[in-house]
């Protein structure tokens, strides 16, 4: 029997004009986080941090906050 780990973890959702562009696992290092935020700023993206069990749930949580 295979059991999937369903522990919540941090995700970052990138949003532009009310549309979720991408959802990724939160960076684990300060440098990677800084690069992500600079990239988001460069492309005028909003950054939403959420805790979820997978990318789909993270995407859904961010959509709920945009309504």
mmCIF file of the N, C-alpha and C atoms, coordinates in Angstrom:
data_MODEL
# 
_entry.id   MODEL 
# 
loop_
_atom_site.group_PDB 
_atom_site.id 
_atom_site.type_symbol 
_atom_site.label_atom_id 
_atom_site.label_alt_id 
_atom_site.label_comp_id 
_atom_site.label_asym_id 
_atom_site.label_entity_id 
_atom_site.label_seq_id 
_atom_site.pdbx_PDB_ins_code 
_atom_site.Cartn_x 
_atom_site.Cartn_y 
_atom_site.Cartn_z 
_atom_site.occupancy 
_atom_site.B_iso_or_equiv 
_atom_site.pdbx_formal_charge 
_atom_site.auth_seq_id 
_atom_site.auth_comp_id 
_atom_site.auth_asym_id 
_atom_site.auth_atom_id 
_atom_site.pdbx_PDB_model_num 
ATOM 1   N N  . UNK A 1 1  ? 0.836   -1.173 0.000   1.00 0.00 ? 1  UNK A N  1 
ATOM 2   C CA . UNK A 1 1  ? 0.000   0.000  0.000   1.00 0.00 ? 1  UNK A CA 1 
ATOM 3   C C  . UNK A 1 1  ? 0.885   1.242  0.000   1.00 0.00 ? 1  UNK A C  1 
ATOM 4   N N  . UNK A 1 2  ? 0.543   2.204  -0.837  1.00 0.00 ? 2  UNK A N  1 
ATOM 5   C CA . UNK A 1 2  ? 1.283   3.453  -0.930  1.00 0.00 ? 2  UNK A CA 1 
ATOM 6   C C  . UNK A 1 2  ? 0.458   4.552  -0.273  1.00 0.00 ? 2  UNK A C  1 
ATOM 7   N N  . UNK A 1 3  ? 1.099   5.313  0.613   1.00 0.00 ? 3  UNK A N  1 
ATOM 8   C CA . UNK A 1 3  ? 0.426   6.423  1.275   1.00 0.00 ? 3  UNK A CA 1 
ATOM 9   C C  . UNK A 1 3  ? 1.127   7.709  0.880   1.00 0.00 ? 3  UNK A C  1 
ATOM 10  N N  . UNK A 1 4  ? 0.347   8.653  0.388   1.00 0.00 ? 4  UNK A N  1 
ATOM 11  C CA . UNK A 1 4  ? 0.913   9.940  0.015   1.00 0.00 ? 4  UNK A CA 1 
ATOM 12  C C  . UNK A 1 4  ? 0.965   10.854 1.232   1.00 0.00 ? 4  UNK A C  1 
ATOM 13  N N  . UNK A 1 5  ? 2.043   11.609 1.347   1.00 0.00 ? 5  UNK A N  1 
ATOM 14  C CA . UNK A 1 5  ? 2.193   12.557 2.445   1.00 0.00 ? 5  UNK A CA 1 
ATOM 15  C C  . UNK A 1 5  ? 1.268   13.735 2.193   1.00 0.00 ? 5  UNK A C  1 
ATOM 16  N N  . UNK A 1 6  ? 0.343   13.967 3.091   1.00 0.00 ? 6  UNK A N  1 
ATOM 17  C CA . UNK A 1 6  ? -0.630  15.054 2.941   1.00 0.00 ? 6  UNK A CA 1 
ATOM 18  C C  . UNK A 1 6  ? -0.366  16.190 3.926   1.00 0.00 ? 6  UNK A C  1 
ATOM 19  N N  . UNK A 1 7  ? 0.860   16.340 4.334   1.00 0.00 ? 7  UNK A N  1 
ATOM 20  C CA . UNK A 1 7  ? 1.203   17.406 5.275   1.00 0.00 ? 7  UNK A CA 1 
ATOM 21  C C  . UNK A 1 7  ? 1.159   18.766 4.553   1.00 0.00 ? 7  UNK A C  1 
ATOM 22  N N  . UNK A 1 8  ? 0.526   19.756 5.160   1.00 0.00 ? 8  UNK A N  1 
ATOM 23  C CA . UNK A 1 8  ? 0.511   21.093 4.548   1.00 0.00 ? 8  UNK A CA 1 
ATOM 24  C C  . UNK A 1 8  ? 1.918   21.666 4.451   1.00 0.00 ? 8  UNK A C  1 
ATOM 25  N N  . UNK A 1 9  ? 2.154   22.414 3.391   1.00 0.00 ? 9  UNK A N  1 
ATOM 26  C CA . UNK A 1 9  ? 3.454   23.075 3.206   1.00 0.00 ? 9  UNK A CA 1 
ATOM 27  C C  . UNK A 1 9  ? 3.231   24.409 2.501   1.00 0.00 ? 9  UNK A C  1 
ATOM 28  N N  . UNK A 1 10 ? 4.198   25.281 2.528   1.00 0.00 ? 10 UNK A N  1 
ATOM 29  C CA . UNK A 1 10 ? 4.015   26.613 1.946   1.00 0.00 ? 10 UNK A CA 1 
ATOM 30  C C  . UNK A 1 10 ? 4.132   26.610 0.419   1.00 0.00 ? 10 UNK A C  1 
ATOM 31  N N  . UNK A 1 11 ? 3.269   27.396 -0.193  1.00 0.00 ? 11 UNK A N  1 
ATOM 32  C CA . UNK A 1 11 ? 3.276   27.602 -1.638  1.00 0.00 ? 11 UNK A CA 1 
ATOM 33  C C  . UNK A 1 11 ? 3.228   29.090 -1.930  1.00 0.00 ? 11 UNK A C  1 
ATOM 34  N N  . UNK A 1 12 ? 3.705   29.455 -3.105  1.00 0.00 ? 12 UNK A N  1 
ATOM 35  C CA . UNK A 1 12 ? 3.651   30.829 -3.586  1.00 0.00 ? 12 UNK A CA 1 
ATOM 36  C C  . UNK A 1 12 ? 2.801   30.820 -4.855  1.00 0.00 ? 12 UNK A C  1 
ATOM 37  N N  . UNK A 1 13 ? 1.820   31.706 -4.900  1.00 0.00 ? 13 UNK A N  1 
ATOM 38  C CA . UNK A 1 13 ? 1.005   31.857 -6.107  1.00 0.00 ? 13 UNK A CA 1 
ATOM 39  C C  . UNK A 1 13 ? 1.322   33.209 -6.720  1.00 0.00 ? 13 UNK A C  1 
ATOM 40  N N  . UNK A 1 14 ? 1.574   33.222 -8.010  1.00 0.00 ? 14 UNK A N  1 
ATOM 41  C CA . UNK A 1 14 ? 1.867   34.456 -8.729  1.00 0.00 ? 14 UNK A CA 1 
ATOM 42  C C  . UNK A 1 14 ? 0.606   34.873 -9.480  1.00 0.00 ? 14 UNK A C  1 
ATOM 43  N N  . UNK A 1 15 ? 0.169   36.108 -9.238  1.00 0.00 ? 15 UNK A N  1 
ATOM 44  C CA . UNK A 1 15 ? -1.099  36.593 -9.769  1.00 0.00 ? 15 UNK A CA 1 
ATOM 45  C C  . UNK A 1 15 ? -0.868  37.855 -10.590 1.00 0.00 ? 15 UNK A C  1 
ATOM 46  N N  . UNK A 1 16 ? -1.562  37.933 -11.735 1.00 0.00 ? 16 UNK A N  1 
ATOM 47  C CA . UNK A 1 16 ? -1.495  39.139 -12.565 1.00 0.00 ? 16 UNK A CA 1 
ATOM 48  C C  . UNK A 1 16 ? -2.899  39.454 -13.054 1.00 0.00 ? 16 UNK A C  1 
ATOM 49  N N  . UNK A 1 17 ? -3.347  40.664 -12.804 1.00 0.00 ? 17 UNK A N  1 
ATOM 50  C CA . UNK A 1 17 ? -4.676  41.116 -13.228 1.00 0.00 ? 17 UNK A CA 1 
ATOM 51  C C  . UNK A 1 17 ? -5.786  40.174 -12.782 1.00 0.00 ? 17 UNK A C  1 
ATOM 52  N N  . UNK A 1 18 ? -5.707  39.669 -11.562 1.00 0.00 ? 18 UNK A N  1 
ATOM 53  C CA . UNK A 1 18 ? -6.742  38.805 -11.024 1.00 0.00 ? 18 UNK A CA 1 
ATOM 54  C C  . UNK A 1 18 ? -6.713  37.371 -11.515 1.00 0.00 ? 18 UNK A C  1 
ATOM 55  N N  . UNK A 1 19 ? -5.654  36.991 -12.229 1.00 0.00 ? 19 UNK A N  1 
ATOM 56  C CA . UNK A 1 19 ? -5.510  35.638 -12.749 1.00 0.00 ? 19 UNK A CA 1 
ATOM 57  C C  . UNK A 1 19 ? -4.281  34.984 -12.131 1.00 0.00 ? 19 UNK A C  1 
ATOM 58  N N  . UNK A 1 20 ? -4.452  33.766 -11.627 1.00 0.00 ? 20 UNK A N  1 
ATOM 59  C CA . UNK A 1 20 ? -3.306  33.035 -11.078 1.00 0.00 ? 20 UNK A CA 1 
ATOM 60  C C  . UNK A 1 20 ? -2.461  32.544 -12.254 1.00 0.00 ? 20 UNK A C  1 
ATOM 61  N N  . UNK A 1 21 ? -1.242  33.042 -12.340 1.00 0.00 ? 21 UNK A N  1 
ATOM 62  C CA . UNK A 1 21 ? -0.332  32.698 -13.435 1.00 0.00 ? 21 UNK A CA 1 
ATOM 63  C C  . UNK A 1 21 ? 0.381   31.380 -13.159 1.00 0.00 ? 21 UNK A C  1 
ATOM 64  N N  . UNK A 1 22 ? 0.824   31.198 -11.907 1.00 0.00 ? 22 UNK A N  1 
ATOM 65  C CA . UNK A 1 22 ? 1.566   29.991 -11.552 1.00 0.00 ? 22 UNK A CA 1 
ATOM 66  C C  . UNK A 1 22 ? 1.509   29.792 -10.044 1.00 0.00 ? 22 UNK A C  1 
ATOM 67  N N  . UNK A 1 23 ? 1.592   28.552 -9.628  1.00 0.00 ? 23 UNK A N  1 
ATOM 68  C CA . UNK A 1 23 ? 1.675   28.210 -8.210  1.00 0.00 ? 23 UNK A CA 1 
ATOM 69  C C  . UNK A 1 23 ? 2.866   27.280 -8.044  1.00 0.00 ? 23 UNK A C  1 
ATOM 70  N N  . UNK A 1 24 ? 3.775   27.656 -7.154  1.00 0.00 ? 24 UNK A N  1 
ATOM 71  C CA . UNK A 1 24 ? 4.998   26.879 -6.949  1.00 0.00 ? 24 UNK A CA 1 
ATOM 72  C C  . UNK A 1 24 ? 5.236   26.652 -5.459  1.00 0.00 ? 24 UNK A C  1 
ATOM 73  N N  . UNK A 1 25 ? 5.981   25.620 -5.150  1.00 0.00 ? 25 UNK A N  1 
ATOM 74  C CA . UNK A 1 25 ? 6.382   25.395 -3.758  1.00 0.00 ? 25 UNK A CA 1 
ATOM 75  C C  . UNK A 1 25 ? 7.242   26.572 -3.321  1.00 0.00 ? 25 UNK A C  1 
ATOM 76  N N  . UNK A 1 26 ? 7.067   26.991 -2.085  1.00 0.00 ? 26 UNK A N  1 
ATOM 77  C CA . UNK A 1 26 ? 7.841   28.121 -1.570  1.00 0.00 ? 26 UNK A CA 1 
ATOM 78  C C  . UNK A 1 26 ? 9.330   27.776 -1.582  1.00 0.00 ? 26 UNK A C  1 
ATOM 79  N N  . UNK A 1 27 ? 10.160  28.730 -1.970  1.00 0.00 ? 27 UNK A N  1 
ATOM 80  C CA . UNK A 1 27 ? 11.606  28.485 -1.973  1.00 0.00 ? 27 UNK A CA 1 
ATOM 81  C C  . UNK A 1 27 ? 12.116  28.120 -0.582  1.00 0.00 ? 27 UNK A C  1 
ATOM 82  N N  . UNK A 1 28 ? 13.129  27.271 -0.553  1.00 0.00 ? 28 UNK A N  1 
ATOM 83  C CA . UNK A 1 28 ? 13.668  26.811 0.726   1.00 0.00 ? 28 UNK A CA 1 
ATOM 84  C C  . UNK A 1 28 ? 14.863  27.624 1.198   1.00 0.00 ? 28 UNK A C  1 
ATOM 85  N N  . UNK A 1 29 ? 15.425  28.434 0.315   1.00 0.00 ? 29 UNK A N  1 
ATOM 86  C CA . UNK A 1 29 ? 16.568  29.258 0.715   1.00 0.00 ? 29 UNK A CA 1 
ATOM 87  C C  . UNK A 1 29 ? 16.222  30.741 0.553   1.00 0.00 ? 29 UNK A C  1 
ATOM 88  N N  . UNK A 1 30 ? 16.907  31.570 1.299   1.00 0.00 ? 30 UNK A N  1 
ATOM 89  C CA . UNK A 1 30 ? 16.678  33.006 1.204   1.00 0.00 ? 30 UNK A CA 1 
ATOM 90  C C  . UNK A 1 30 ? 17.024  33.527 -0.192  1.00 0.00 ? 30 UNK A C  1 
ATOM 91  N N  . UNK A 1 31 ? 18.078  33.004 -0.766  1.00 0.00 ? 31 UNK A N  1 
ATOM 92  C CA . UNK A 1 31 ? 18.490  33.455 -2.100  1.00 0.00 ? 31 UNK A CA 1 
ATOM 93  C C  . UNK A 1 31 ? 17.431  33.122 -3.143  1.00 0.00 ? 31 UNK A C  1 
ATOM 94  N N  . UNK A 1 32 ? 16.899  31.917 -3.094  1.00 0.00 ? 32 UNK A N  1 
ATOM 95  C CA . UNK A 1 32 ? 15.863  31.518 -4.051  1.00 0.00 ? 32 UNK A CA 1 
ATOM 96  C C  . UNK A 1 32 ? 14.601  32.358 -3.854  1.00 0.00 ? 32 UNK A C  1 
ATOM 97  N N  . UNK A 1 33 ? 14.263  32.650 -2.610  1.00 0.00 ? 33 UNK A N  1 
ATOM 98  C CA . UNK A 1 33 ? 13.086  33.485 -2.330  1.00 0.00 ? 33 UNK A CA 1 
ATOM 99  C C  . UNK A 1 33 ? 13.295  34.900 -2.884  1.00 0.00 ? 33 UNK A C  1 
ATOM 100 N N  . UNK A 1 34 ? 14.488  35.435 -2.679  1.00 0.00 ? 34 UNK A N  1 
ATOM 101 C CA . UNK A 1 34 ? 14.792  36.773 -3.182  1.00 0.00 ? 34 UNK A CA 1 
ATOM 102 C C  . UNK A 1 34 ? 14.695  36.810 -4.707  1.00 0.00 ? 34 UNK A C  1 
ATOM 103 N N  . UNK A 1 35 ? 15.230  35.801 -5.364  1.00 0.00 ? 35 UNK A N  1 
ATOM 104 C CA . UNK A 1 35 ? 15.165  35.740 -6.831  1.00 0.00 ? 35 UNK A CA 1 
ATOM 105 C C  . UNK A 1 35 ? 13.718  35.661 -7.317  1.00 0.00 ? 35 UNK A C  1 
ATOM 106 N N  . UNK A 1 36 ? 12.896  34.893 -6.609  1.00 0.00 ? 36 UNK A N  1 
ATOM 107 C CA . UNK A 1 36 ? 11.489  34.779 -6.987  1.00 0.00 ? 36 UNK A CA 1 
ATOM 108 C C  . UNK A 1 36 ? 10.784  36.123 -6.844  1.00 0.00 ? 36 UNK A C  1 
ATOM 109 N N  . UNK A 1 37 ? 11.017  36.822 -5.736  1.00 0.00 ? 37 UNK A N  1 
ATOM 110 C CA . UNK A 1 37 ? 10.371  38.112 -5.523  1.00 0.00 ? 37 UNK A CA 1 
ATOM 111 C C  . UNK A 1 37 ? 10.844  39.158 -6.531  1.00 0.00 ? 37 UNK A C  1 
ATOM 112 N N  . UNK A 1 38 ? 12.117  39.143 -6.884  1.00 0.00 ? 38 UNK A N  1 
ATOM 113 C CA . UNK A 1 38 ? 12.631  40.078 -7.894  1.00 0.00 ? 38 UNK A CA 1 
ATOM 114 C C  . UNK A 1 38 ? 11.988  39.782 -9.246  1.00 0.00 ? 38 UNK A C  1 
ATOM 115 N N  . UNK A 1 39 ? 11.894  38.513 -9.601  1.00 0.00 ? 39 UNK A N  1 
ATOM 116 C CA . UNK A 1 39 ? 11.260  38.127 -10.859 1.00 0.00 ? 39 UNK A CA 1 
ATOM 117 C C  . UNK A 1 39 ? 9.794   38.548 -10.887 1.00 0.00 ? 39 UNK A C  1 
ATOM 118 N N  . UNK A 1 40 ? 9.098   38.343 -9.779  1.00 0.00 ? 40 UNK A N  1 
ATOM 119 C CA . UNK A 1 40 ? 7.684   38.736 -9.691  1.00 0.00 ? 40 UNK A CA 1 
ATOM 120 C C  . UNK A 1 40 ? 7.549   40.255 -9.829  1.00 0.00 ? 40 UNK A C  1 
ATOM 121 N N  . UNK A 1 41 ? 8.420   40.993 -9.157  1.00 0.00 ? 41 UNK A N  1 
ATOM 122 C CA . UNK A 1 41 ? 8.382   42.453 -9.237  1.00 0.00 ? 41 UNK A CA 1 
ATOM 123 C C  . UNK A 1 41 ? 8.661   42.918 -10.661 1.00 0.00 ? 41 UNK A C  1 
ATOM 124 N N  . UNK A 1 42 ? 9.631   42.297 -11.316 1.00 0.00 ? 42 UNK A N  1 
ATOM 125 C CA . UNK A 1 42 ? 9.999   42.665 -12.679 1.00 0.00 ? 42 UNK A CA 1 
ATOM 126 C C  . UNK A 1 42 ? 8.822   42.516 -13.636 1.00 0.00 ? 42 UNK A C  1 
ATOM 127 N N  . UNK A 1 43 ? 8.007   41.488 -13.425 1.00 0.00 ? 43 UNK A N  1 
ATOM 128 C CA . UNK A 1 43 ? 6.869   41.216 -14.315 1.00 0.00 ? 43 UNK A CA 1 
ATOM 129 C C  . UNK A 1 43 ? 5.540   41.729 -13.753 1.00 0.00 ? 43 UNK A C  1 
ATOM 130 N N  . UNK A 1 44 ? 5.605   42.581 -12.722 1.00 0.00 ? 44 UNK A N  1 
ATOM 131 C CA . UNK A 1 44 ? 4.416   43.183 -12.100 1.00 0.00 ? 44 UNK A CA 1 
ATOM 132 C C  . UNK A 1 44 ? 3.411   42.127 -11.630 1.00 0.00 ? 44 UNK A C  1 
ATOM 133 N N  . UNK A 1 45 ? 3.916   41.089 -10.976 1.00 0.00 ? 45 UNK A N  1 
ATOM 134 C CA . UNK A 1 45 ? 3.057   40.036 -10.451 1.00 0.00 ? 45 UNK A CA 1 
ATOM 135 C C  . UNK A 1 45 ? 2.838   40.228 -8.959  1.00 0.00 ? 45 UNK A C  1 
ATOM 136 N N  . UNK A 1 46 ? 1.635   39.902 -8.497  1.00 0.00 ? 46 UNK A N  1 
ATOM 137 C CA . UNK A 1 46 ? 1.369   39.872 -7.068  1.00 0.00 ? 46 UNK A CA 1 
ATOM 138 C C  . UNK A 1 46 ? 1.835   38.524 -6.540  1.00 0.00 ? 46 UNK A C  1 
ATOM 139 N N  . UNK A 1 47 ? 2.366   38.502 -5.338  1.00 0.00 ? 47 UNK A N  1 
ATOM 140 C CA . UNK A 1 47 ? 2.815   37.260 -4.710  1.00 0.00 ? 47 UNK A CA 1 
ATOM 141 C C  . UNK A 1 47 ? 1.900   36.957 -3.532  1.00 0.00 ? 47 UNK A C  1 
ATOM 142 N N  . UNK A 1 48 ? 1.279   35.785 -3.562  1.00 0.00 ? 48 UNK A N  1 
ATOM 143 C CA . UNK A 1 48 ? 0.406   35.349 -2.468  1.00 0.00 ? 48 UNK A CA 1 
ATOM 144 C C  . UNK A 1 48 ? 1.024   34.103 -1.855  1.00 0.00 ? 48 UNK A C  1 
ATOM 145 N N  . UNK A 1 49 ? 1.202   34.129 -0.545  1.00 0.00 ? 49 UNK A N  1 
ATOM 146 C CA . UNK A 1 49 ? 1.748   32.973 0.170   1.00 0.00 ? 49 UNK A CA 1 
ATOM 147 C C  . UNK A 1 49 ? 0.605   32.233 0.847   1.00 0.00 ? 49 UNK A C  1 
ATOM 148 N N  . UNK A 1 50 ? 0.516   30.929 0.612   1.00 0.00 ? 50 UNK A N  1 
ATOM 149 C CA . UNK A 1 50 ? -0.531  30.100 1.224   1.00 0.00 ? 50 UNK A CA 1 
ATOM 150 C C  . UNK A 1 50 ? 0.078   28.798 1.721   1.00 0.00 ? 50 UNK A C  1 
ATOM 151 N N  . UNK A 1 51 ? -0.632  28.136 2.612   1.00 0.00 ? 51 UNK A N  1 
ATOM 152 C CA . UNK A 1 51 ? -0.231  26.816 3.091   1.00 0.00 ? 51 UNK A CA 1 
ATOM 153 C C  . UNK A 1 51 ? -1.285  25.829 2.612   1.00 0.00 ? 51 UNK A C  1 
ATOM 154 N N  . UNK A 1 52 ? -0.835  24.777 1.921   1.00 0.00 ? 52 UNK A N  1 
ATOM 155 C CA . UNK A 1 52 ? -1.756  23.804 1.344   1.00 0.00 ? 52 UNK A CA 1 
ATOM 156 C C  . UNK A 1 52 ? -1.067  22.449 1.238   1.00 0.00 ? 52 UNK A C  1 
ATOM 157 N N  . UNK A 1 53 ? -1.855  21.414 0.906   1.00 0.00 ? 53 UNK A N  1 
ATOM 158 C CA . UNK A 1 53 ? -1.266  20.084 0.779   1.00 0.00 ? 53 UNK A CA 1 
ATOM 159 C C  . UNK A 1 53 ? -0.715  19.828 -0.622  1.00 0.00 ? 53 UNK A C  1 
ATOM 160 N N  . UNK A 1 54 ? -1.191  20.603 -1.620  1.00 0.00 ? 54 UNK A N  1 
ATOM 161 C CA . UNK A 1 54 ? -0.656  20.456 -2.978  1.00 0.00 ? 54 UNK A CA 1 
ATOM 162 C C  . UNK A 1 54 ? -0.906  21.747 -3.765  1.00 0.00 ? 54 UNK A C  1 
ATOM 163 N N  . UNK A 1 55 ? -0.374  21.788 -4.994  1.00 0.00 ? 55 UNK A N  1 
ATOM 164 C CA . UNK A 1 55 ? -0.495  22.995 -5.813  1.00 0.00 ? 55 UNK A CA 1 
ATOM 165 C C  . UNK A 1 55 ? -1.939  23.312 -6.152  1.00 0.00 ? 55 UNK A C  1 
ATOM 166 N N  . UNK A 1 56 ? -2.751  22.296 -6.376  1.00 0.00 ? 56 UNK A N  1 
ATOM 167 C CA . UNK A 1 56 ? -4.151  22.514 -6.723  1.00 0.00 ? 56 UNK A CA 1 
ATOM 168 C C  . UNK A 1 56 ? -4.880  23.221 -5.579  1.00 0.00 ? 56 UNK A C  1 
ATOM 169 N N  . UNK A 1 57 ? -4.683  22.737 -4.358  1.00 0.00 ? 57 UNK A N  1 
ATOM 170 C CA . UNK A 1 57 ? -5.331  23.374 -3.211  1.00 0.00 ? 57 UNK A CA 1 
ATOM 171 C C  . UNK A 1 57 ? -4.814  24.801 -3.030  1.00 0.00 ? 57 UNK A C  1 
ATOM 172 N N  . UNK A 1 58 ? -3.529  25.012 -3.213  1.00 0.00 ? 58 UNK A N  1 
ATOM 173 C CA . UNK A 1 58 ? -2.957  26.353 -3.099  1.00 0.00 ? 58 UNK A CA 1 
ATOM 174 C C  . UNK A 1 58 ? -3.585  27.284 -4.137  1.00 0.00 ? 58 UNK A C  1 
ATOM 175 N N  . UNK A 1 59 ? -3.702  26.813 -5.365  1.00 0.00 ? 59 UNK A N  1 
ATOM 176 C CA . UNK A 1 59 ? -4.311  27.581 -6.454  1.00 0.00 ? 59 UNK A CA 1 
ATOM 177 C C  . UNK A 1 59 ? -5.755  27.942 -6.095  1.00 0.00 ? 59 UNK A C  1 
ATOM 178 N N  . UNK A 1 60 ? -6.494  26.979 -5.568  1.00 0.00 ? 60 UNK A N  1 
ATOM 179 C CA . UNK A 1 60 ? -7.899  27.171 -5.195  1.00 0.00 ? 60 UNK A CA 1 
ATOM 180 C C  . UNK A 1 60 ? -8.021  28.192 -4.060  1.00 0.00 ? 60 UNK A C  1 
ATOM 181 N N  . UNK A 1 61 ? -7.142  28.126 -3.080  1.00 0.00 ? 61 UNK A N  1 
ATOM 182 C CA . UNK A 1 61 ? -7.171  29.079 -1.965  1.00 0.00 ? 61 UNK A CA 1 
ATOM 183 C C  . UNK A 1 61 ? -6.949  30.510 -2.457  1.00 0.00 ? 61 UNK A C  1 
ATOM 184 N N  . UNK A 1 62 ? -6.001  30.667 -3.365  1.00 0.00 ? 62 UNK A N  1 
ATOM 185 C CA . UNK A 1 62 ? -5.714  32.014 -3.882  1.00 0.00 ? 62 UNK A CA 1 
ATOM 186 C C  . UNK A 1 62 ? -6.896  32.516 -4.703  1.00 0.00 ? 62 UNK A C  1 
ATOM 187 N N  . UNK A 1 63 ? -7.482  31.670 -5.527  1.00 0.00 ? 63 UNK A N  1 
ATOM 188 C CA . UNK A 1 63 ? -8.657  32.076 -6.296  1.00 0.00 ? 63 UNK A CA 1 
ATOM 189 C C  . UNK A 1 63 ? -9.779  32.544 -5.379  1.00 0.00 ? 63 UNK A C  1 
ATOM 190 N N  . UNK A 1 64 ? -9.962  31.858 -4.257  1.00 0.00 ? 64 UNK A N  1 
ATOM 191 C CA . UNK A 1 64 ? -11.019 32.235 -3.319  1.00 0.00 ? 64 UNK A CA 1 
ATOM 192 C C  . UNK A 1 64 ? -10.771 33.633 -2.728  1.00 0.00 ? 64 UNK A C  1 
ATOM 193 N N  . UNK A 1 65 ? -9.522  34.009 -2.560  1.00 0.00 ? 65 UNK A N  1 
ATOM 194 C CA . UNK A 1 65 ? -9.221  35.326 -1.988  1.00 0.00 ? 65 UNK A CA 1 
ATOM 195 C C  . UNK A 1 65 ? -9.364  36.436 -3.034  1.00 0.00 ? 65 UNK A C  1 
ATOM 196 N N  . UNK A 1 66 ? -9.338  36.071 -4.305  1.00 0.00 ? 66 UNK A N  1 
ATOM 197 C CA . UNK A 1 66 ? -9.424  37.068 -5.370  1.00 0.00 ? 66 UNK A CA 1 
ATOM 198 C C  . UNK A 1 66 ? -10.861 37.435 -5.716  1.00 0.00 ? 66 UNK A C  1 
ATOM 199 N N  . UNK A 1 67 ? -11.811 36.653 -5.274  1.00 0.00 ? 67 UNK A N  1 
ATOM 200 C CA . UNK A 1 67 ? -13.219 36.894 -5.620  1.00 0.00 ? 67 UNK A CA 1 
ATOM 201 C C  . UNK A 1 67 ? -13.783 38.055 -4.859  1.00 0.00 ? 67 UNK A C  1 
# 
